[in-house]
Amino acid sequence: MSVADFLLGVIVMPPAMIEFLEKCWYFGDVLCKFHTAVDITLCNASVLHLTCISIDRFCAVSQPLQYKKRMTMCVAFIMISVSWVLSAMFGFIVIFPPANTTHQDTEITQENCIGGCSGLHEKEASNVSYFFIFYFIPLTVMLSLYLRIFAIAIRQAHTIHVNKESNRDGKHNMTLADYKATKTLGIVIGVFLCCWTPFFICNVIDPV
């Protein structure tokens, strides 16, 4: 997820800021399509990576003894690879056809003003599919897992309160560390909801 966010800031944001400030796209049709495809790919990857982290945290809290056996490096690699492949497939396959990404003329009177770059999803079905695949389904998975994690946390907190000697082996110290990591990720998901919900809803109602 950090890699996706880093690439988003390094590759996507600078050209987008130039277009926003200058009201023109100076980099041509091909880079317009590539920029839009990379933008969508990286944003989708961040969402799917957040979902994978939620699954990882759920396994760590719900089954701590089997966690290291089940969540191996191979499993983590597969989850990350699937996230990138799905994100790239949607980003490039949907955007690169000429009908979906257009290079628009503008009325800006500046010299060397080429035009605007806009990734267009002309089909309503495409926007609805995008909403369900990269927002609704991941959101449902994340919220469901965190509700279950919350229930487990309450149950274990009660157990720790009843058994004051539960920390003697250090086992619950690891569990508490997992809870802290889960709490932090929960805050990240909350920020995700606040930032992305308006975008996905508006993208379905009035695509841009």
CYANA upper distance limits for C-alpha pairs under 8 A (distance plus 0.5 A):
  1 MET  CA      5 ASP  CA      6.73
  1 MET  CA     45 ALA  CA      7.55
  1 MET  CA     46 SER  CA      5.60
  1 MET  CA     49 HIS  CA      5.99
  1 MET  CA     50 LEU  CA      7.51
  2 SER  CA      6 PHE  CA      6.46
  3 VAL  CA      7 LEU  CA      6.58
  4 ALA  CA      8 LEU  CA      6.58
  4 ALA  CA     42 LEU  CA      5.77
  4 ALA  CA     43 CYS  CA      7.91
  4 ALA  CA     45 ALA  CA      7.04
  4 ALA  CA     46 SER  CA      6.56
  5 ASP  CA      9 GLY  CA      6.83
  5 ASP  CA     42 LEU  CA      7.59
  5 ASP  CA     43 CYS  CA      8.28
  5 ASP  CA     46 SER  CA      7.41
  6 PHE  CA     10 VAL  CA      6.72
  7 LEU  CA     11 ILE  CA      6.05
  7 LEU  CA     12 VAL  CA      7.79
  7 LEU  CA     42 LEU  CA      7.99
  8 LEU  CA     12 VAL  CA      5.54
  8 LEU  CA     13 MET  CA      6.89
  8 LEU  CA     39 ASP  CA      7.24
  8 LEU  CA     42 LEU  CA      6.75
  8 LEU  CA     43 CYS  CA      8.19
  9 GLY  CA     13 MET  CA      5.64
  9 GLY  CA     14 PRO  CA      7.93
 10 VAL  CA     14 PRO  CA      7.33
 11 ILE  CA     15 PRO  CA      8.15
 12 VAL  CA     16 ALA  CA      6.83
 12 VAL  CA     35 HIS  CA      6.92
 12 VAL  CA     38 VAL  CA      7.77
 12 VAL  CA     39 ASP  CA      6.45
 13 MET  CA     17 MET  CA      6.43
 14 PRO  CA     18 ILE  CA      6.81
 15 PRO  CA     19 GLU  CA      6.71
 16 ALA  CA     20 PHE  CA      6.58
 17 MET  CA     21 LEU  CA      6.58
 18 ILE  CA     22 GLU  CA      6.34
 18 ILE  CA     23 LYS  CA      8.33
 18 ILE  CA     24 CYS  CA      8.32
 18 ILE  CA     25 TRP  CA      8.30
 19 GLU  CA     23 LYS  CA      5.65
 19 GLU  CA     24 CYS  CA      5.54
 19 GLU  CA     25 TRP  CA      5.82
 19 GLU  CA     26 TYR  CA      8.29
 19 GLU  CA    116 GLY  CA      7.92
 20 PHE  CA     24 CYS  CA      7.99
 23 LYS  CA    108 ILE  CA      7.78
 23 LYS  CA    115 GLY  CA      8.47
 23 LYS  CA    116 GLY  CA      7.60
 24 CYS  CA    106 THR  CA      8.04
 24 CYS  CA    108 ILE  CA      8.16
 24 CYS  CA    113 CYS  CA      6.20
 24 CYS  CA    114 ILE  CA      6.79
 24 CYS  CA    115 GLY  CA      5.49
 24 CYS  CA    116 GLY  CA      5.65
 24 CYS  CA    117 CYS  CA      8.39
 25 TRP  CA     32 CYS  CA      8.39
 25 TRP  CA    113 CYS  CA      7.67
 25 TRP  CA    114 ILE  CA      6.43
 25 TRP  CA    115 GLY  CA      5.63
 25 TRP  CA    116 GLY  CA      5.32
 25 TRP  CA    117 CYS  CA      6.36
 26 TYR  CA    112 ASN  CA      8.25
 26 TYR  CA    113 CYS  CA      7.20
 26 TYR  CA    114 ILE  CA      6.16
 26 TYR  CA    115 GLY  CA      7.67
 27 PHE  CA     31 LEU  CA      6.48
 27 PHE  CA     32 CYS  CA      7.37
 28 GLY  CA     32 CYS  CA      6.63
 28 GLY  CA    114 ILE  CA      8.14
 29 ASP  CA     33 LYS  CA      6.85
 29 ASP  CA    102 THR  CA      8.24
 29 ASP  CA    103 HIS  CA      6.49
 29 ASP  CA    117 CYS  CA      8.28
 30 VAL  CA     34 PHE  CA      6.71
 31 LEU  CA     35 HIS  CA      6.17
 32 CYS  CA     36 THR  CA      6.73
 32 CYS  CA    101 THR  CA      8.43
 32 CYS  CA    103 HIS  CA      7.88
 32 CYS  CA    117 CYS  CA      6.08
 32 CYS  CA    118 SER  CA      8.13
 33 LYS  CA     37 ALA  CA      6.61
 33 LYS  CA     95 ILE  CA      7.16
 33 LYS  CA     96 PHE  CA      6.53
 33 LYS  CA    101 THR  CA      6.63
 33 LYS  CA    119 GLY  CA      7.79
 34 PHE  CA     38 VAL  CA      6.55
 34 PHE  CA     92 PHE  CA      8.36
 34 PHE  CA     96 PHE  CA      8.09
 35 HIS  CA     39 ASP  CA      6.54
 36 THR  CA     40 ILE  CA      6.79
 36 THR  CA     91 GLY  CA      8.36
 36 THR  CA     95 ILE  CA      7.66
 36 THR  CA    118 SER  CA      8.19
 36 THR  CA    119 GLY  CA      6.50
 37 ALA  CA     41 THR  CA      6.56
 37 ALA  CA     88 ALA  CA      8.41
 37 ALA  CA     91 GLY  CA      5.15
 37 ALA  CA     92 PHE  CA      5.56
 37 ALA  CA     95 ILE  CA      6.28
 37 ALA  CA     96 PHE  CA      7.77
 38 VAL  CA     42 LEU  CA      6.53
 38 VAL  CA     88 ALA  CA      8.31
 38 VAL  CA     91 GLY  CA      7.15
 38 VAL  CA     92 PHE  CA      8.04
 39 ASP  CA     43 CYS  CA      6.74
 39 ASP  CA     91 GLY  CA      8.28
 40 ILE  CA     44 ASN  CA      6.53
 40 ILE  CA     87 SER  CA      8.08
 40 ILE  CA     90 PHE  CA      8.46
 40 ILE  CA     91 GLY  CA      5.68
 41 THR  CA     45 ALA  CA      6.57
 41 THR  CA     84 TRP  CA      8.28
 41 THR  CA     87 SER  CA      5.29
 41 THR  CA     88 ALA  CA      5.51
 41 THR  CA     89 MET  CA      8.47
 41 THR  CA     90 PHE  CA      7.63
 41 THR  CA     91 GLY  CA      5.26
 41 THR  CA     92 PHE  CA      8.05
 42 LEU  CA     46 SER  CA      6.77
 42 LEU  CA     87 SER  CA      7.69
 43 CYS  CA     47 VAL  CA      7.07
 44 ASN  CA     48 LEU  CA      6.78
 44 ASN  CA     87 SER  CA      5.80
 44 ASN  CA    134 PHE  CA      6.70
 45 ALA  CA     49 HIS  CA      6.41
 45 ALA  CA     83 SER  CA      6.37
 45 ALA  CA     84 TRP  CA      6.23
 45 ALA  CA     87 SER  CA      5.97
 46 SER  CA     50 LEU  CA      6.64
 47 VAL  CA     51 THR  CA      6.93
 47 VAL  CA    134 PHE  CA      7.29
 47 VAL  CA    135 TYR  CA      8.10
 47 VAL  CA    138 PRO  CA      7.73
 48 LEU  CA     52 CYS  CA      6.78
 48 LEU  CA     83 SER  CA      6.12
 48 LEU  CA    134 PHE  CA      7.78
 48 LEU  CA    138 PRO  CA      7.31
 49 HIS  CA     53 ILE  CA      6.69
 49 HIS  CA     80 ILE  CA      7.35
 49 HIS  CA     83 SER  CA      7.05
 50 LEU  CA     54 SER  CA      6.77
 50 LEU  CA    189 ILE  CA      8.21
 51 THR  CA     55 ILE  CA      6.90
 51 THR  CA    138 PRO  CA      6.39
 51 THR  CA    139 LEU  CA      8.33
 51 THR  CA    141 VAL  CA      7.59
 51 THR  CA    142 MET  CA      6.42
 52 CYS  CA     56 ASP  CA      6.74
 52 CYS  CA     79 MET  CA      7.28
 52 CYS  CA     80 ILE  CA      8.18
 53 ILE  CA     57 ARG  CA      6.65
 54 SER  CA     58 PHE  CA      6.67
 54 SER  CA    142 MET  CA      6.48
 54 SER  CA    145 LEU  CA      7.43
 54 SER  CA    146 TYR  CA      8.12
 54 SER  CA    185 LEU  CA      8.21
 55 ILE  CA     59 CYS  CA      6.79
 55 ILE  CA    142 MET  CA      8.21
 55 ILE  CA    145 LEU  CA      7.60
 56 ASP  CA     60 ALA  CA      6.73
 56 ASP  CA     71 MET  CA      7.83
 57 ARG  CA     61 VAL  CA      6.69
 57 ARG  CA    178 ASP  CA      7.92
 57 ARG  CA    181 ALA  CA      8.48
 57 ARG  CA    182 THR  CA      6.69
 58 PHE  CA     62 SER  CA      6.30
 58 PHE  CA     63 GLN  CA      8.49
 58 PHE  CA    145 LEU  CA      6.78
 58 PHE  CA    146 TYR  CA      7.95
 58 PHE  CA    148 ARG  CA      8.45
 58 PHE  CA    149 ILE  CA      6.69
 59 CYS  CA     63 GLN  CA      5.94
 59 CYS  CA     64 PRO  CA      7.48
 59 CYS  CA     67 TYR  CA      6.59
 59 CYS  CA     71 MET  CA      8.45
 60 ALA  CA     64 PRO  CA      5.44
 60 ALA  CA     67 TYR  CA      5.98
 60 ALA  CA    178 ASP  CA      7.53
 61 VAL  CA    149 ILE  CA      7.38
 61 VAL  CA    152 ILE  CA      8.15
 61 VAL  CA    175 THR  CA      7.36
 61 VAL  CA    178 ASP  CA      7.12
 61 VAL  CA    179 TYR  CA      7.90
 62 SER  CA    149 ILE  CA      7.63
 62 SER  CA    152 ILE  CA      7.44
 63 GLN  CA     67 TYR  CA      6.36
 64 PRO  CA     68 LYS  CA      8.34
 64 PRO  CA    175 THR  CA      8.30
 66 GLN  CA     70 ARG  CA      6.66
 67 TYR  CA     71 MET  CA      6.22
 68 LYS  CA     72 THR  CA      6.76
 70 ARG  CA     75 VAL  CA      8.17
 71 MET  CA     75 VAL  CA      6.31
 71 MET  CA     76 ALA  CA      7.10
 72 THR  CA     76 ALA  CA      6.78
 73 MET  CA     77 PHE  CA      6.51
 74 CYS  CA     78 ILE  CA      6.72
 75 VAL  CA     79 MET  CA      6.74
 76 ALA  CA     80 ILE  CA      6.67
 77 PHE  CA     81 SER  CA      6.47
 78 ILE  CA     82 VAL  CA      6.55
 79 MET  CA     83 SER  CA      6.76
 80 ILE  CA     84 TRP  CA      6.85
 81 SER  CA     85 VAL  CA      6.58
 82 VAL  CA     86 LEU  CA      6.53
 83 SER  CA     87 SER  CA      6.63
 84 TRP  CA     88 ALA  CA      6.50
 85 VAL  CA     89 MET  CA      6.48
 86 LEU  CA     90 PHE  CA      6.81
 87 SER  CA     91 GLY  CA      6.53
 88 ALA  CA     92 PHE  CA      6.36
 88 ALA  CA     93 ILE  CA      8.42
 89 MET  CA     93 ILE  CA      6.08
 89 MET  CA     94 VAL  CA      8.31
 90 PHE  CA     94 VAL  CA      6.14
 90 PHE  CA     95 ILE  CA      8.39
 91 GLY  CA     95 ILE  CA      6.55
 92 PHE  CA     96 PHE  CA      6.08
 93 ILE  CA     97 PRO  CA      7.61
 94 VAL  CA    100 ASN  CA      7.56
 95 ILE  CA    100 ASN  CA      6.07
 95 ILE  CA    101 THR  CA      6.38
 95 ILE  CA    119 GLY  CA      7.35
 95 ILE  CA    120 LEU  CA      8.31
 95 ILE  CA    121 HIS  CA      8.42
 96 PHE  CA    100 ASN  CA      7.45
 96 PHE  CA    101 THR  CA      7.19
 97 PRO  CA    101 THR  CA      7.52
 98 PRO  CA    102 THR  CA      7.44
 99 ALA  CA    122 GLU  CA      8.40
100 ASN  CA    119 GLY  CA      7.02
100 ASN  CA    120 LEU  CA      5.56
100 ASN  CA    121 HIS  CA      6.09
100 ASN  CA    122 GLU  CA      6.95
101 THR  CA    118 SER  CA      6.91
101 THR  CA    119 GLY  CA      5.11
101 THR  CA    120 LEU  CA      5.80
101 THR  CA    121 HIS  CA      8.28
102 THR  CA    117 CYS  CA      7.34
102 THR  CA    118 SER  CA      6.62
102 THR  CA    119 GLY  CA      7.08
102 THR  CA    120 LEU  CA      7.47
103 HIS  CA    115 GLY  CA      7.19
103 HIS  CA    116 GLY  CA      6.51
103 HIS  CA    117 CYS  CA      5.79
103 HIS  CA    118 SER  CA      7.15
104 GLN  CA    115 GLY  CA      6.12
104 GLN  CA    116 GLY  CA      5.60
104 GLN  CA    117 CYS  CA      6.91
104 GLN  CA    118 SER  CA      7.74
105 ASP  CA    114 ILE  CA      7.78
105 ASP  CA    115 GLY  CA      5.22
105 ASP  CA    116 GLY  CA      6.81
106 THR  CA    114 ILE  CA      8.43
106 THR  CA    115 GLY  CA      5.77
106 THR  CA    116 GLY  CA      6.99
108 ILE  CA    113 CYS  CA      7.58
109 THR  CA    113 CYS  CA      7.89
118 SER  CA    208 VAL  CA      8.08
119 GLY  CA    208 VAL  CA      7.80
120 LEU  CA    207 PRO  CA      7.99
120 LEU  CA    208 VAL  CA      6.54
121 HIS  CA    126 SER  CA      7.11
121 HIS  CA    127 ASN  CA      7.18
121 HIS  CA    207 PRO  CA      7.30
121 HIS  CA    208 VAL  CA      7.88
122 GLU  CA    126 SER  CA      8.26
123 LYS  CA    127 ASN  CA      7.43
124 GLU  CA    128 VAL  CA      6.80
124 GLU  CA    204 VAL  CA      7.99
125 ALA  CA    129 SER  CA      6.53
126 SER  CA    130 TYR  CA      6.61
127 ASN  CA    131 PHE  CA      6.64
127 ASN  CA    203 ASN  CA      7.33
127 ASN  CA    204 VAL  CA      6.08
127 ASN  CA    207 PRO  CA      7.91
128 VAL  CA    132 PHE  CA      6.81
128 VAL  CA    204 VAL  CA      6.65
129 SER  CA    133 ILE  CA      6.48
130 TYR  CA    134 PHE  CA      6.29
130 TYR  CA    135 TYR  CA      8.01
131 PHE  CA    135 TYR  CA      5.77
131 PHE  CA    136 PHE  CA      6.70
131 PHE  CA    200 PHE  CA      6.68
131 PHE  CA    201 ILE  CA      8.41
131 PHE  CA    204 VAL  CA      7.63
132 PHE  CA    136 PHE  CA      5.11
132 PHE  CA    137 ILE  CA      6.22
133 ILE  CA    137 ILE  CA      6.26
133 ILE  CA    138 PRO  CA      7.81
134 PHE  CA    138 PRO  CA      6.78
135 TYR  CA    139 LEU  CA      6.27
135 TYR  CA    200 PHE  CA      7.80
136 PHE  CA    140 THR  CA      6.51
137 ILE  CA    141 VAL  CA      6.72
138 PRO  CA    142 MET  CA      6.59
139 LEU  CA    143 LEU  CA      6.54
140 THR  CA    144 SER  CA      6.48
141 VAL  CA    145 LEU  CA      6.64
142 MET  CA    146 TYR  CA      6.68
143 LEU  CA    147 LEU  CA      6.61
144 SER  CA    148 ARG  CA      6.93
145 LEU  CA    149 ILE  CA      6.62
146 TYR  CA    150 PHE  CA      6.43
146 TYR  CA    186 GLY  CA      8.17
147 LEU  CA    151 ALA  CA      6.82
148 ARG  CA    152 ILE  CA      6.75
149 ILE  CA    153 ALA  CA      6.56
150 PHE  CA    154 ILE  CA      6.79
151 ALA  CA    155 ARG  CA      6.79
152 ILE  CA    156 GLN  CA      6.59
153 ALA  CA    157 ALA  CA      6.42
153 ALA  CA    179 TYR  CA      8.16
154 ILE  CA    158 HIS  CA      6.76
155 ARG  CA    159 THR  CA      6.90
156 GLN  CA    160 ILE  CA      6.60
157 ALA  CA    161 HIS  CA      6.63
158 HIS  CA    162 VAL  CA      6.74
159 THR  CA    163 ASN  CA      6.56
160 ILE  CA    164 LYS  CA      6.62
160 ILE  CA    166 SER  CA      6.56
166 SER  CA    171 LYS  CA      8.46
166 SER  CA    172 HIS  CA      7.41
167 ASN  CA    171 LYS  CA      6.93
167 ASN  CA    172 HIS  CA      6.07
167 ASN  CA    173 ASN  CA      7.27
170 GLY  CA    174 MET  CA      7.51
171 LYS  CA    175 THR  CA      7.22
172 HIS  CA    176 LEU  CA      6.52
173 ASN  CA    177 ALA  CA      6.74
174 MET  CA    178 ASP  CA      6.70
175 THR  CA    179 TYR  CA      6.75
176 LEU  CA    180 LYS  CA      6.78
177 ALA  CA    181 ALA  CA      6.85
178 ASP  CA    182 THR  CA      6.56
179 TYR  CA    183 LYS  CA      6.48
180 LYS  CA    184 THR  CA      6.77
181 ALA  CA    185 LEU  CA      6.77
182 THR  CA    186 GLY  CA      6.54
183 LYS  CA    187 ILE  CA      6.93
184 THR  CA    188 VAL  CA      7.01
185 LEU  CA    189 ILE  CA      6.74
186 GLY  CA    190 GLY  CA      6.72
187 ILE  CA    191 VAL  CA      6.82
188 VAL  CA    192 PHE  CA      6.66
189 ILE  CA    193 LEU  CA      6.73
190 GLY  CA    194 CYS  CA      6.91
191 VAL  CA    195 CYS  CA      6.62
192 PHE  CA    196 TRP  CA      6.26
192 PHE  CA    197 THR  CA      8.32
193 LEU  CA    197 THR  CA      5.92
194 CYS  CA    198 PRO  CA      8.04
195 CYS  CA    199 PHE  CA      8.01
196 TRP  CA    200 PHE  CA      6.77
197 THR  CA    201 ILE  CA      6.66
198 PRO  CA    202 CYS  CA      6.51
199 PHE  CA    203 ASN  CA      6.45
200 PHE  CA    204 VAL  CA      6.88
201 ILE  CA    205 ILE  CA      6.80
202 CYS  CA    206 ASP  CA      6.00
202 CYS  CA    207 PRO  CA      7.32
203 ASN  CA    207 PRO  CA      4.90
203 ASN  CA    208 VAL  CA      7.24
